[in-house]
Structure formats: structure tokens, C-alpha cells
Amino acid sequence: MPIVTIQVTREGSKPGNDAVTADEKAQLIAGVSQVLLDVLNKPLAATFVVIEEVDTENWGWGGLPVEAYRKQLAQKPG
């Protein structure tokens, strides 16, 4: 029985969304489950998918909290 964990940032995929929508989560679950069926022949009923949303203050990039890193990138010329 495969268990797949997907981590996504809690920022949303479109302007105005502050999180991944229920429909987007359903699409992720269906798509990942189908890949495991197609590649590993794992039945859909035996596949578990967990989606974890990570707040922006709980992850970093380039040695900085992500918001600070993005601000630094925005200030770099060209």
C-alpha cells in the first residue's frame, strides 16, 4: 500500500487564493493515485495520498525565511 505525502506552500495557486483549493487537492489526489496505478500497478483503493500545507513562515530558501529571500531577489537588478 503506497502512501504519498505532497507538501505545498499555503499561498494558493491564483491571486486571491491563500491556500490550495479543495478541487485542486482532489485533482492532486486523483493524479498521483493514477500515476501509481499506471507505473507500479498499485490499485486506487490501496493508495493513500496526504496533502500537507506549509505556511510561508515555516519554510526557507537560500538560507533565509522565504519572504526575506523573495524580497532579496526582488531587489537584485535585472
C-alpha positions in Angstrom: 0.0 0.0 0.0 1.7 3.2 -1.1 1.4 6.3 1.0 2.3 9.6 -0.8 2.8 12.9 1.0 2.6 16.1 -1.0 3.8 19.3 0.6 2.5 22.5 -0.9 3.0 26.1 0.3 0.0 27.7 1.7 -0.1 30.5 -0.8 -2.7 29.5 -3.2 -2.3 28.9 -6.9 -4.1 32.0 -8.1 -4.3 35.7 -7.0 -6.8 35.9 -4.2 -6.4 32.3 -3.1 -4.5 31.9 0.2 -4.5 28.1 0.1 -4.8 25.2 -2.3 -8.5 24.8 -3.1 -10.4 21.6 -2.4 -10.8 21.0 -6.1 -7.0 21.3 -6.6 -6.4 18.9 -3.8 -8.8 16.4 -5.3 -7.0 16.7 -8.6 -3.7 16.1 -6.9 -5.0 13.0 -5.2 -6.6 11.6 -8.4 -3.5 12.3 -10.5 -0.9 10.9 -8.0 -3.1 7.8 -7.5 -3.4 7.3 -11.2 0.4 7.5 -11.7 0.9 4.8 -9.1 -1.6 2.6 -10.8 -0.1 3.2 -14.2 3.6 2.8 -13.2 3.5 0.4 -10.3 0.2 -1.3 -10.8 -1.0 -0.2 -7.4 -4.8 -0.3 -7.0 -6.5 3.1 -6.4 -8.2 1.6 -3.3 -4.8 0.8 -1.8 -3.2 4.2 -2.4 -3.2 6.9 0.3 -2.3 10.5 -0.5 -1.7 13.1 2.2 -1.5 16.8 1.4 0.3 19.0 3.9 0.1 22.7 3.5 3.1 24.6 4.8 2.7 28.2 6.0 5.2 30.6 4.4 6.7 31.4 7.8 7.6 27.7 8.2 10.0 27.3 5.3 13.0 28.9 3.9 15.1 29.2 0.8 18.7 30.2 0.2 19.4 30.3 3.9 16.6 32.8 4.7 12.9 32.6 5.5 11.2 32.5 2.2 9.7 36.0 2.4 13.1 37.5 3.1 14.6 35.6 0.3 11.9 36.8 -2.2 12.4 40.3 -1.0 16.2 40.0 -1.6 15.6 38.6 -5.1 13.2 41.4 -5.9 15.9 44.0 -5.0 18.5 42.5 -7.3 18.9 44.3 -10.6 17.9 42.7 -13.9 
